[in-house]
Amino acid sequence: MIELDIERAKLMLEQKISDQLSELQALLSLPANSLTEKIELLQKIRSAIYENLNQFQHENLIIKAAFELQDEFKEVDVWRWHPNQTGGKSEADLQGYEKNKIVVSAEITTSLYPQGVIDTRMKKTLEKLNKLEGEKFYVVQTEVMAQRARSKVNNMNLSVTIKQI
């Protein structure tokens, strides 16, 4: 986990997104007349942006969660995060520390609908989060994800608060 400076992270993310959009614009300016050229262009676009599409959204939602949670947890003196979705079993996407003690743990998902693999992953993530230190939050974007997460928390009797941003 690395220390999170919210304002710096926002600026860095904005720059990464601007760079990605510039790259996309350059690709879109390439000629693509035949079906083969169009397919090749789509492959180049996918290759250039596929991984970052989710990554940038994930980073953004972590930053938003930290921004909101810092008002609620004024005692937190350091925020740490996993901007690249690489948290291990004992670390959340976002954790708030007070004097080196974890007081907040949050997992973030940018998934919009709890279907199939997403629903299964939600259950595992909530179980993992429940075992972590501090007050626990599962951060989602949509009402349908929040409803499904609340249902799982209630059914599994977990101590996790669902936060929709």
C-alpha positions as CSV (number, residue, x, y, z in Angstrom):
1,M,0.0,0.0,0.0
2,I,1.2,3.5,-0.7
3,E,0.3,6.7,1.1
4,L,-2.5,8.7,-0.5
5,D,-2.3,12.4,-1.0
6,I,-5.9,13.0,-2.3
7,E,-5.2,16.3,-4.2
8,R,-2.0,14.9,-5.8
9,A,-3.7,11.7,-6.7
10,K,-6.5,13.6,-8.4
11,L,-4.0,15.6,-10.5
12,M,-2.0,12.6,-11.5
13,L,-5.2,10.7,-12.5
14,E,-6.4,13.6,-14.5
15,Q,-3.1,13.7,-16.3
16,K,-3.1,10.0,-17.0
17,I,-6.7,10.3,-18.4
18,S,-5.7,13.2,-20.6
19,D,-2.7,11.3,-21.9
20,Q,-5.0,8.3,-22.6
21,L,-7.5,10.5,-24.4
22,S,-4.8,12.0,-26.5
23,E,-3.6,8.5,-27.5
24,L,-7.2,7.6,-28.4
25,Q,-7.6,10.7,-30.5
26,A,-4.4,9.9,-32.4
27,L,-5.7,6.4,-33.1
28,L,-9.0,7.7,-34.2
29,S,-7.3,9.9,-36.7
30,L,-5.8,6.9,-38.5
31,P,-7.3,6.0,-41.8
32,A,-9.6,2.9,-41.7
33,N,-11.4,2.4,-45.0
34,S,-11.6,-1.4,-45.5
35,L,-13.1,-3.9,-43.1
36,T,-9.6,-5.2,-42.3
37,E,-8.3,-1.7,-41.5
38,K,-11.3,-1.0,-39.3
39,I,-10.8,-4.3,-37.4
40,E,-7.1,-3.6,-37.0
41,L,-7.9,-0.1,-35.7
42,L,-10.4,-1.5,-33.2
43,Q,-7.7,-3.9,-32.0
44,K,-5.2,-1.1,-31.6
45,I,-7.8,1.0,-29.6
46,R,-8.6,-2.0,-27.4
47,S,-5.0,-2.7,-26.8
48,A,-4.3,0.9,-25.9
49,I,-7.2,1.5,-23.5
50,Y,-8.7,-1.7,-22.3
51,E,-6.9,-2.1,-19.0
52,N,-7.0,1.6,-18.2
53,L,-10.8,1.9,-18.7
54,N,-11.5,0.1,-15.4
55,Q,-8.3,1.1,-13.7
56,F,-8.9,4.9,-14.0
57,Q,-12.5,4.5,-12.8
58,H,-11.3,2.4,-9.8
59,E,-8.6,5.0,-8.9
60,N,-11.2,7.8,-9.2
61,L,-13.7,6.0,-6.9
62,I,-11.0,5.4,-4.3
63,I,-10.1,9.0,-4.3
64,K,-13.8,10.0,-4.0
65,A,-14.2,7.5,-1.1
66,A,-11.2,8.9,0.7
67,F,-12.4,12.5,0.2
68,E,-15.8,11.6,1.8
69,L,-14.4,9.4,4.5
70,Q,-11.9,12.0,5.7
71,D,-14.7,14.2,6.8
72,E,-16.2,11.3,8.8
73,F,-12.9,10.1,10.2
74,K,-11.1,13.3,11.2
75,E,-8.8,11.3,13.4
76,V,-7.2,9.6,10.4
77,D,-3.7,11.0,10.0
78,V,-2.6,8.9,7.0
79,W,-4.6,7.3,4.1
80,R,-3.1,4.4,2.2
81,W,-4.4,2.9,-1.0
82,H,-3.9,0.3,-3.7
83,P,-4.5,2.3,-6.8
84,N,-3.8,-0.7,-9.1
85,Q,-6.2,-3.2,-7.5
86,T,-3.4,-5.3,-6.0
87,G,-4.5,-5.5,-2.4
88,G,-3.7,-8.8,-0.7
89,K,-5.8,-10.8,1.8
90,S,-5.0,-8.4,4.7
91,E,-5.3,-5.1,2.8
92,A,-8.2,-3.1,1.5
93,D,-8.2,-0.8,-1.5
94,L,-8.2,2.1,1.0
95,Q,-7.2,2.2,4.6
96,G,-7.2,5.1,7.1
97,Y,-4.6,5.0,9.9
98,E,-4.5,6.9,13.2
99,K,-1.1,6.7,14.8
100,N,-0.2,3.6,12.7
101,K,-3.4,1.8,13.7
102,I,-6.0,1.0,11.0
103,V,-9.3,2.7,11.8
104,V,-10.9,2.5,8.4
105,S,-10.8,-0.2,5.7
106,A,-12.7,0.2,2.4
107,E,-13.1,-2.0,-0.7
108,I,-14.2,-0.2,-3.8
109,T,-16.0,-1.6,-6.9
110,T,-16.8,0.2,-10.1
111,S,-19.1,-2.6,-11.3
112,L,-22.5,-1.3,-12.1
113,Y,-24.6,-4.5,-11.9
114,P,-24.3,-7.5,-9.5
115,Q,-24.6,-10.2,-12.1
116,G,-22.6,-13.4,-12.6
117,V,-19.0,-13.2,-11.7
118,I,-19.5,-9.7,-10.2
119,D,-22.0,-11.1,-7.7
120,T,-19.7,-13.9,-6.7
121,R,-16.7,-11.5,-6.4
122,M,-18.9,-9.2,-4.2
123,K,-19.5,-12.0,-1.7
124,K,-15.8,-12.9,-1.5
125,T,-14.8,-9.2,-1.2
126,L,-17.3,-8.6,1.6
127,E,-16.1,-11.7,3.5
128,K,-12.5,-10.5,3.1
129,L,-13.4,-6.9,4.2
130,N,-15.2,-8.2,7.2
131,K,-12.0,-9.8,8.5
132,L,-10.0,-6.6,8.2
133,E,-9.3,-4.0,10.9
134,G,-11.2,-0.8,11.6
135,E,-14.6,0.3,10.5
136,K,-15.4,-1.4,7.2
137,F,-16.9,0.1,4.1
138,Y,-17.9,-1.4,0.7
139,V,-18.1,1.5,-1.8
140,V,-20.3,1.2,-4.8
141,Q,-21.6,3.5,-7.5
142,T,-25.1,2.2,-8.2
143,E,-28.2,1.7,-6.2
144,V,-28.6,-1.9,-7.5
145,M,-25.1,-2.7,-6.3
146,A,-25.8,-1.1,-2.9
147,Q,-29.0,-3.1,-2.5
148,R,-27.3,-6.4,-3.4
149,A,-24.4,-5.7,-1.1
150,R,-26.7,-4.8,1.8
151,S,-28.6,-8.0,1.2
152,K,-25.3,-10.0,1.4
153,V,-24.1,-8.2,4.5
154,N,-27.4,-8.9,6.2
155,N,-27.6,-12.5,5.1
156,M,-24.0,-13.2,6.1
157,N,-24.2,-11.1,9.3
158,L,-21.2,-9.0,8.4
159,S,-20.0,-5.8,10.0
160,V,-19.7,-3.8,6.8
161,T,-21.3,-0.5,5.9
162,I,-22.3,0.0,2.3
163,K,-21.5,3.4,0.9
164,Q,-22.9,4.6,-2.5
165,I,-20.9,7.4,-4.2
